[in-house]
Structures are given as C-alpha cells and as structure tokens.
C-alpha cells in the first residue's frame, strides 16, 4: 500500500492539529454509538458493527472487541479501496458491506449494523417488513426489504446489502440481522432502533393472522409528510 505524505506548508502544523482533534472526536463518536447500540439491547455481546465516513474512507469498529473496552486508537480506518494502513487493529469482518453501502449511497455518512432480536427473527424467517404501519416509511420507502443470504464478510454479501440500500435506509439481512444508514451516527442508530420496534410489532401482528397492508398511495403520502416532520419545516 502506498503511503501518501502530506506536503508541509506554513499552515501545515495548525491544520494537522485541527485534523487530529477532528479525527479523535470522530473515533469517540463511533465508540459512543457502538456502546449505545449495545446498551439498548440492539446487538448482544460483541455482535454488530458501526462506522462513519472519514476522509477518503471510513472509521469502523474493530473485529471481535468488547464495546466497553474500546479506545479511540482501536477504531480502524479503511480507505475507499479497502486498504488498511499498517499498525491498526483488524477491522470488523463486515467492512466490505460498509464500503459498498457508502459507494451506493453517497448521501449517507454513517452505518449501524445490529443483530437485534425481532429484526433477526424476521430475517431468519425470510420475511421483509411490509407497510403494516405507516412508520415503515421511516426507512425511506413502502417496505423494509430483505436481502438474500451470503456468508458474512464476503463480497457477495456486500453486493446484496448495497442493492438493498439503494432505495432504502434500512434492510433486513437473511439469516443475519439488520442494517440502518443515516447522514449521522445518531440518525443511523435511531433508525436501527425504529426498525427493531417495527420488527417486533410486525412479528406480533403475524401471530394474529394476515396483516392489513397500507396502500402504496398512503405510503407515498407518508414519505412526503416525513420530509417536513418535526423541526424540518421551520425557518
């Protein structure tokens, strides 16, 4: 791997210091999000992973480390070509689908992947989440799709995930779990939590019989209303 040396200028030291502070903050944000994901019960043990865009690539949680033990130096930088600078921890085994998702969705800046209970139950039953509730629109469409199974950490899985997120902000992963994306880590984590709530609700609705699905026209209206939800319409 080629190491790119930064050209020194008269303002170089100041820029380097600012960049170092910015990167430290970004690494801490990844750790905070991963710990919150675990605290919320969205991913038991050391399962799941978290990343955010950084410069020409991303910062991602390391493979197999307990979230409570993470320090900023443990967060791994992976460049846009999938190269890891030497001297780092091993990145999450799912780094490939994180990069694939960022390539597919340049408008998004963060990813949260979890093995949350009910989303995983549906994923293992090969059931997507249809528009049984208007909040399904929070994921960006009239359903939360299910992508095909592939072995974790593979290029095949990364292609499935990228296709699943091309027009949605969340999807279920067959026999695996769920993934949510957002402009920020906070928004991605909030969406992952919403997907889990919807998955639990849908699972329980299925026990009562055939769900009543909202029509596409109503979901299109919901998607429009969500654009101005909360404080977005102010100013």
C-alpha positions in Angstrom: 0.0 0.0 0.0 1.3 3.4 -0.9 1.8 5.8 2.0 0.8 9.4 1.0 3.0 12.1 2.6 1.3 15.4 3.4 3.1 18.3 1.9 4.2 20.8 4.6 3.2 24.4 4.3 3.3 27.4 6.7 -0.2 26.5 7.9 0.5 22.7 8.0 1.0 22.3 11.8 -2.3 24.1 12.6 -4.2 22.1 10.0 -2.6 18.9 11.3 -3.6 19.7 14.9 -7.2 20.5 13.8 -7.3 17.3 11.8 -6.1 15.3 14.8 -8.7 16.8 17.1 -11.4 16.1 14.4 -10.3 12.5 14.0 -10.2 11.9 17.7 -13.8 13.2 18.0 -14.9 11.0 15.1 -13.4 7.9 16.7 -15.0 8.7 20.0 -18.4 9.1 18.2 -18.1 5.6 16.7 -17.3 4.2 20.2 -20.2 6.1 21.8 -22.6 4.8 19.2 -21.4 1.2 19.5 -21.8 1.3 23.3 -25.2 2.8 23.0 -26.3 0.2 20.4 -25.2 -2.5 22.9 -26.8 -0.7 25.9 -30.1 -0.5 24.0 -30.0 -4.3 23.5 -29.8 -3.9 19.7 -26.8 -6.2 19.4 -25.9 -8.7 22.1 -22.3 -9.4 23.2 -19.8 -8.4 20.5 -22.1 -8.7 17.6 -22.9 -5.9 15.1 -20.7 -3.1 14.0 -20.6 0.7 13.5 -18.9 3.0 11.0 -18.9 6.6 9.8 -17.4 8.2 6.7 -13.9 9.7 7.3 -11.9 11.5 4.6 -11.5 9.1 1.6 -12.8 6.1 3.5 -14.4 5.3 6.9 -13.8 4.7 10.5 -15.2 1.3 11.7 -15.3 -0.7 14.9 -12.6 -3.4 15.1 -13.3 -7.2 14.8 -14.4 -9.1 17.9 -13.6 -6.5 20.6 -16.0 -5.7 23.5 -17.5 -2.3 23.0 -16.9 -1.3 26.6 -13.2 -1.9 26.2 -12.8 0.2 23.0 -10.5 3.2 23.0 -10.1 5.7 20.1 -6.9 4.1 18.9 -8.8 0.8 18.4 -11.2 2.3 15.8 -9.9 1.3 12.3 -9.5 3.5 9.3 -10.3 1.7 6.0 -9.8 3.7 2.8 -12.2 3.7 -0.1 -10.2 1.0 -1.9 -10.5 -1.4 1.1 -6.9 -0.9 2.3 -5.9 -0.7 6.0 -2.9 1.3 7.0 -0.4 -0.9 9.0 -0.3 -1.0 12.8 -4.1 -0.9 13.3 -6.5 -3.5 14.8 -8.3 -5.7 12.3 -11.5 -4.0 11.1 -14.9 -5.5 11.5 -15.3 -8.6 9.4 -18.2 -6.8 7.7 -16.1 -3.8 6.5 -16.8 -4.8 2.9 -20.6 -4.1 3.1 -20.0 -0.9 4.9 -17.8 0.4 2.0 -20.3 -1.0 -0.6 -23.2 0.9 1.2 -21.2 4.1 1.2 -20.4 3.7 -2.5 -24.1 3.1 -3.3 -25.3 6.0 -1.1 -23.0 9.0 -1.2 -25.7 11.0 0.6 -25.2 8.9 3.8 -22.5 9.2 6.3 -23.0 6.5 8.9 -23.9 2.8 9.3 -25.2 0.8 12.2 -25.5 -3.0 11.8 -27.2 -5.0 14.5 -28.4 -8.4 15.4 -31.5 -7.1 17.2 -33.9 -9.8 18.3 -37.0 -9.3 16.3 -35.4 -8.0 13.2 -33.2 -11.1 13.3 -36.2 -13.4 13.8 -37.9 -12.0 10.7 -34.6 -12.1 8.8 -34.2 -15.8 9.7 -37.8 -16.5 8.6 -37.1 -14.7 5.3 -39.8 -12.1 5.9 -39.4 -8.5 4.8 -41.4 -5.8 6.7 -44.3 -4.5 4.5 -46.3 -1.4 5.1 -48.4 -2.8 8.0 -47.7 0.5 9.8 -47.1 4.0 8.4 -43.8 4.2 10.4 -42.3 1.8 7.9 -41.8 4.9 5.8 -39.0 6.0 8.3 -36.8 3.6 6.3 -37.4 5.5 3.1 -40.0 3.5 1.3 -43.1 1.4 1.5 -41.3 -1.6 3.0 -38.1 -2.6 4.8 -36.7 -5.2 2.3 -35.0 -8.4 2.9 -31.7 -9.1 1.1 -30.5 -12.6 0.2 -28.2 -14.6 2.5 -24.4 -14.8 1.9 -21.6 -15.7 4.2 -20.6 -12.8 6.5 -17.6 -10.7 5.4 -17.9 -11.7 1.7 -18.1 -9.6 -1.5 -21.3 -11.4 -2.3 -22.9 -10.1 0.9 -21.7 -6.6 0.2 -23.4 -6.6 -3.2 -26.7 -7.8 -1.6 -26.5 -5.1 1.0 -25.7 -2.3 -1.5 -28.7 -3.3 -3.6 -30.9 -3.5 -0.6 -29.9 0.1 0.5 -30.0 1.6 -3.0 -33.5 3.0 -2.4 -34.0 2.4 1.3 -32.3 3.5 4.5 -32.6 0.1 6.2 -32.9 -3.5 5.3 -33.0 -7.0 6.8 -30.3 -9.4 6.0 -31.4 -13.1 5.6 -30.4 -15.3 8.5 -28.3 -12.5 9.9 -29.7 -9.2 11.2 -30.4 -5.7 10.1 -28.5 -2.6 8.8 -29.5 1.0 9.0 -27.9 4.1 7.4 -28.2 7.8 8.0 -26.5 11.1 7.5 -25.1 10.9 11.0 -24.4 8.1 13.5 -27.2 9.4 15.7 -29.7 9.1 12.9 -28.5 5.7 11.8 -28.8 4.4 15.4 -32.2 5.9 15.8 -33.4 4.2 12.6 -31.9 0.8 13.7 -33.9 1.2 16.9 -37.1 2.0 15.0 -36.6 -1.0 12.7 -36.4 -3.2 15.7 -39.6 -1.8 17.1 -41.4 -2.3 13.8 -40.0 -5.8 13.6 -41.4 -6.7 17.0 -44.8 -5.2 16.1 -44.9 -7.0 12.8 -43.9 -10.3 14.4 -46.8 -9.9 16.9 -49.3 -8.9 14.2 -48.4 -12.1 12.3 -49.5 -14.1 15.3 -53.0 -12.7 14.9 -53.4 -13.5 11.3 -52.9 -11.9 7.9 -51.7 -8.3 8.3 -53.6 -5.4 6.8 -51.1 -3.6 4.5 -51.4 0.2 3.8 -51.7 1.0 0.0 -48.8 2.5 -1.9 -50.7 5.8 -2.2 -50.8 6.2 1.6 -47.2 5.3 1.9 -46.3 7.8 -0.7 -48.1 10.4 1.3 -46.3 9.4 4.4 -42.9 9.7 2.7 -43.8 13.3 1.7 -45.0 14.1 5.3 -41.8 12.7 6.8 -39.8 15.2 4.8 -41.3 18.0 6.9 -41.6 16.0 10.2 -40.5 17.6 13.4 -38.5 20.8 13.1 -37.5 20.4 9.4 -40.2 22.8 8.2 -39.2 25.6 10.5 -37.2 28.6 9.4 
